[in-house]
């Protein structure tokens, strides 16, 4: 549906630790790259690969190892210092909020298939990840991979002084959640309409130990030279930010233009130059999110309709029928096998190297606050399941 667009690409950095992890499970990396034309063992972190191939490799890794949380394991081993030109920029930023804002701004240069977003929710912030290119097997692993990488990033930036108050996943809970508890070490909610972590305002205001104005300015120039052309595209920026915009309840052209700091006519003109319309891009992303939530969660059709900011339940059903040729209920029935298999996968023995998981700091002012109950992220009831 919509106008045909270039194949979405993904920086390979988060996957470069996969060969070593697979070998610990005694699985040959070639078993998950067969027919993809990718050699995992010689893959450079800065190589851009098809986004669909990245999802396929993650799904095959879970299947071949029998480990349903392989994405968490892989993300927990990712070193933030290896995150390309964005790493020095964030490491030398003045505060955590500035570092995460820079990360969100420039991450579009690393992936055109999914986006990182940062939104204010009451007195807290949600740092989230949303796939907008396609919904395929592997999405569940991608969400868990990115959350684990995000925890490593925050720990590296703050010298292990900050940890999220809560983590949310847009997929159902696995039969055994012990790996999530051990690796994430934070309250986790499954069956949510987005994948994110909640950070307090105090945590976001925290000064970073590596802050260095001179090096930060130098890093800004370097990342601009490397990725500037990519993020200058309003069409690409729209596709990256519209998922959180929809989940906030505002699927309008005016809201999107406001978030991009553009006049609606200017945004529409840029989209037209790329052969796109706002409505087409919005519906492409809505279709991806709908399939994510139908395939990965137990949210009701009504809750998914509300999450996608449709005015009525029937409007969502008709739109989904137009996009896919079937109702949401029929699509969920036809595509529910993988979701069921993942949920009931039996626990497997992990490599001995993976034991302690990520290490949260002891609670301090501006860090993880175990004493307070996490507040609501929005008025959407699907988030409080």
PyMOL commands that set and color helices and strands:
alter all, ss='L'
color gray80, all
select helices_A, chain A and resi 13-15+18-24+30-33+40-42+51-65+70-76+80-82+85-91+96-109+139-158+178-184+201-204+213-231+234-247+253-259+264-273+278-296+301-307+313-324+328-334+337-343+381-384
alter helices_A, ss='H'
color red, helices_A
select strands_A, chain A and resi 9-11+48-50+114-121+124-131+166-168+188-189+195-200
alter strands_A, ss='S'
color yellow, strands_A
deselect
rebuild
show_as cartoon
